[in-house]
Structure formats: structure tokens, C-alpha cells
Amino acid sequence: MISTHETNNWQEANQSYLTVALAWLRLRLEHLIQSASSSTPAMQQKQEPQHRGLFGGQPEQHQISTTLPKAEDQLKEHTNSLNAFETQTPAPALITLSKRLGLSRFERDTLLLCIAMELDTRIATLCAHAQGDTNRLYPTFALAFALFDNPSWDMLSPERPLRHWRLIEINQPNTQPLTVSALRADERIVNYVKGLDYLDDRLASLIVPLEIETDHTSLPPSQTTLVKTIVHHWEHADAALPLLQLVGPDTLSKQLVAYHASATLHRHLYRIPAELFPQASTDIELLARLCHRESLLLPLALYLDAQESAHTLSEHMSPPLTRFLARSEGIFFLSVRETWTHTGRPTISLDVEKPTTQEQQQAWQSALGEDADASKLPALLVSQFSLNIPTIQRIATETRREKQETGDPDTQDLQEDLWDACRMTTRPRLDLLAQRLTLKASWDDLVLPPDETTILQQITTQVYQRSKVYEEWGFADKMNRGLGINALFAGESGTGKTMAAEVIANILHLYLYR
């Protein structure tokens, strides 16, 4: 974690670097202008108003008065200063950007020329002087070739970093050559070089930070193992990073695992729902390129939420999400209920399950504190409800706060309130498919022979005590299915089958659906 003091020191150093870099750039432009004027008549130009650069410097006329020998000495001095800045740790933002995105020194200088237009109002006029045209108040590739050392024609390629990563924008009219078209630095890149590192505005409407309350949330051992597995796969990837599919129905557990894995890799985690992906191929291409760029600059990890997606991928289907994955690289989590195939990139699938019963019980114990010390409340709750850690902590916190606000210390009431809160949270989405019955019947309302009544009471006891049987006595370790309780009621209509089920559900405080 970087302290505020260290951040402030870096900001000051980064601004100092930009001040020197802009002065170095102005000197190079002036040197180029003087070199050209020594062999051609001086360019006639109207007197320009005085301006001050954003990073210091006194107002000055846009006239070149420095002699060539003096300019060369100043250039050498500023070049040495820039080289000294490049060895600092952490490095200035422009140096970091160049390393992460693979820019050559010539490409970095060209990008600096474009960025300088936004930082120093004197640069535009100097560009016009250097190009011998009062209308060219902007940088061009041709100017960069004349201005900087070791020029290379491959800089113009769409596959090279300046154009591939959309670091610059090119304003090229129909018939104008590429080399003399106006160049402009991307706004996100200008801000990054200034030390303002935030998500690209074009992505802000699609992706949002995935925020997890971590003050009281820690991963249980079973999910910590998953995080270590994820980090291992990414740290030992030979080439392209694999896509991590997080498979299962529990969204919160998957988000928690993704959050901790991203934090371990020092990345910001952002989420994008699958249904928000654009349909047009050009929009998908831009989104993929920008997300990949942000994964290197911010850096970020992306949580692709396809939990409720209706897509079933096959070899003959190519939904927007699949096209995106095929065109972008970076650290991606894909949240799905079932494993997707043909995602367009190497994939690793991991099942993310809720914490084990023992881990849930420990979470209840920790969340309830003293309220759980003298009771079997945690064991009772996990016997019926399987919850993830954030949900357990939320229910415990909200229920205890409500009890404190009402001034009711009754432990029995706390147990009932927690049970009701868990029941409401886990309420199945059956209301559109089945009828939820209102429970009113009790044992006193049920008239049956003693044997049948005894059997119903045994069923109720078996459900109530199943946590002890399965967990404390260890039967769950020997069985991997059939841990639920099924009861078959037979008899003529009107003999009390529904009422018997209602009595059991009422005693156990469970919902009953028909």
C-alpha cells in the first residue's frame, strides 16, 4: 500500500519531470527552426500574444533568439536531466506508460510532442514555425521525423503502439497524406502522464468498480485455496493469460474470490454485465482495445458477469462477449452457472462453492460474538441454511442492530429473528411457479392415530437434528447424496396430508409450497 506522503512525493517528481521534458522539447523545436532559418528566409508571422506554460516558465514571445551553440548546450543539459529522471523509482508516468505499452524512444518522444500541446500553449506556435506553415499549429508525423533522433517508419503502422493502443488521434482529411495530418494525444493518456490515473471515460458507462465490504469480511480456508490456485495460474502463464471461469450459483462467493485474487495481483476489479456488451463489431473492437489498455495502465481486472445470461455457447454461436474475449487480453473472470466452451481463448474453469458447514458455523460464531457463546445458535442456523460469508455477516449485523435499537436482550427472540432473516434471504423463487401456503396448523389441530403422529414427530426431530447427525457424528463425510429429508404421505383426499406437512413446516419455521 502506497502512503499519501509517497504519492505526493511522486506527484511532485512527476511534475518536475514534465517541466524538464517540456523545456527540452521547446529547445528541440527552436533548434530545428534555427537550423531551417539558416538556410531559408525567415518565416513571416504576425506577432503572437504572450502565453505561460501550464508547467512553469515565464511568458515569452514566440521568437527564436537563442544561438545554436547555446541551444545545443541547453539541450545536452536537459537531456541529462531527463535521463536522471528515468532511473528514479517509481518512474515518471510517461516512462511507465512507455514500458507497459512497448513504445520505442522515438515513439515516446512523438507522444510527448502530442501531449505537450495540452500542457504548454507555446508548443502550437513552435510547431507552426518548425513546419514553415502558420496554419499547422499542430504536431505531425513529418515533424516528429525531423525533430527527434533515430526515427523509424514503422511508427506509422496500425500495429505499433501509438495507433494500436489509441494513444493518439489522427485527423486525416480525404486527400491529405498521413505524415502531414494533425495528431492529438488521447485525453486519457494526457491525464495519465500528468499523474491522474483513472478509468477511461468511454468505459465508465459500461464497467463499474466491484466493491466488496472487506472491513469484516475474510475468506474461509476453502475459498482461500481457490484464490491461491487462480494466482498461480496467472503468475505461471506461458503466453496469453487464461480466462478464469468461476462456475456455480453463488454470485457473492465468486465476487469475493475474484476480489481477493485481484487484490493479490495488485489490480482494481471492475464488473461488466454480459447484457451490456455492444452488438456492433467495431464497438466490440474498441471496447476490447480500451479494456486491454486499461488492464496495463490502471491496472485492472475485469469481472464479466454472465451469471444470468441466456446464451448457450456453441461452435455456431458468436455472441458479443465471445467476440470480446477473442479480441482482448488481460485478467478476466467469467462468472457463469455452467462452464462455457469455445470462448475464443485458453480457459480454466473453477467451481466456486459456498463455505463448508464448519466454516459457516465459525462465521456465525464470529459475527454473533457473545450472543452465540451461550447457545447452539450457529449450529442450528447452519443445519437449515447454507449461506456465504458476506450474507452471514450482513444478517448478523442487521439483526443485532435492530435488537439493540429496540432494547430487547432476549436470546430466544434473537434466535427467531435470525431464523426469519435467513429464511427470507434464502426464500426460493417459486412464487411464480407454486403456491406458498400460510402456515397456521399446529399439533393440536392434527387428529391422527398415535402411530402416525409419532412418525410425523420423528420426521420433525430428524430435520431439526440433522446437523448433529451429518456434521458432529460425521455421516456427511461418508455420504455425498441423500442428505435431504423426503417424506411420502399417502391416503385419501381430506385425510390430513397437507395439514401434516403444514404442521411440520410450521414447527420448523420453514416455507411450504404446493
Stockholm file with secondary structure:
# STOCKHOLM 1.0

chainA/1-514         MISTHETNNWQEANQSYLTVALAWLRLRLEHLIQSASSSTPAMQQKQEPQHRGLFGGQPEQHQISTTLPKAEDQLKEHTNSLNAFETQTPAPALITLSKRLGLSRFERDTLLLCIAMELDTRIATLCAHAQGDTNRLYPTFALAFALFDNPSWDMLSPERPLRHWRLIEINQPNTQPLTVSALRADERIVNYVKGLDYLDDRLASLIVPLEIETDHTSLPPSQTTLVKTIVHHWEHADAALPLLQLVGPDTLSKQLVAYHASATLHRHLYRIPAELFPQASTDIELLARLCHRESLLLPLALYLDAQESAHTLSEHMSPPLTRFLARSEGIFFLSVRETWTHTGRPTISLDVEKPTTQEQQQAWQSALGEDADASKLPALLVSQFSLNIPTIQRIATETRREKQETGDPDTQDLQEDLWDACRMTTRPRLDLLAQRLTLKASWDDLVLPPDETTILQQITTQVYQRSKVYEEWGFADKMNRGLGINALFAGESGTGKTMAAEVIANILHLYLYR
#=GR chainA/1-514 SS CCCHHHHHHHHHHHHHHHHHHHHHHHHHHHHHHHHHHTTSCCCCCCCCCCBCCTTCCCCBCSCCCCCHHHHHHHHHHHHHHHHHHHTSSSCCHHHHHHHHHTCCHHHHHHHHHHHHHHHCTHHHHHHHHHHTCTTCCSCCHHHHHHHSSSCCGGGGSTTSHHHHTTCEEEECCTTSCGGGSEEEECHHHHHHHHTCCCCCHHHHTTCEECCCCCSSCCCCHHHHHHHHHHHHHHHTCSSSCCEEEEESSCHHHHHHHHHHHHHHTTCEEEEEEGGGSCSSHHHHHHHHHHHHHHHHHSCEEEEEECTTCCCCCCTTCCCHHHHHHHHCCSEEEEEESSCCCCCSSCEEEEECCCCCHHHHHHHHHHHHTHHHHTSCHHHHHHHHCCCCHHHHHHHHHHHHHHHHHHTCCCHHHHHHHHHHHHHHHTCCSCTTTSCBCCCCCCGGGCCCCHHHHHHHHHHHHHHHTHHIIIIISCGGGGCSSCCSCCCCCCCCTTSSHHHHHHHHHHHHTCCCBC
#=GC SS_cons         CCCHHHHHHHHHHHHHHHHHHHHHHHHHHHHHHHHHHTTSCCCCCCCCCCBCCTTCCCCBCSCCCCCHHHHHHHHHHHHHHHHHHHTSSSCCHHHHHHHHHTCCHHHHHHHHHHHHHHHCTHHHHHHHHHHTCTTCCSCCHHHHHHHSSSCCGGGGSTTSHHHHTTCEEEECCTTSCGGGSEEEECHHHHHHHHTCCCCCHHHHTTCEECCCCCSSCCCCHHHHHHHHHHHHHHHTCSSSCCEEEEESSCHHHHHHHHHHHHHHTTCEEEEEEGGGSCSSHHHHHHHHHHHHHHHHHSCEEEEEECTTCCCCCCTTCCCHHHHHHHHCCSEEEEEESSCCCCCSSCEEEEECCCCCHHHHHHHHHHHHTHHHHTSCHHHHHHHHCCCCHHHHHHHHHHHHHHHHHHTCCCHHHHHHHHHHHHHHHTCCSCTTTSCBCCCCCCGGGCCCCHHHHHHHHHHHHHHHTHHIIIIISCGGGGCSSCCSCCCCCCCCTTSSHHHHHHHHHHHHTCCCBC
//
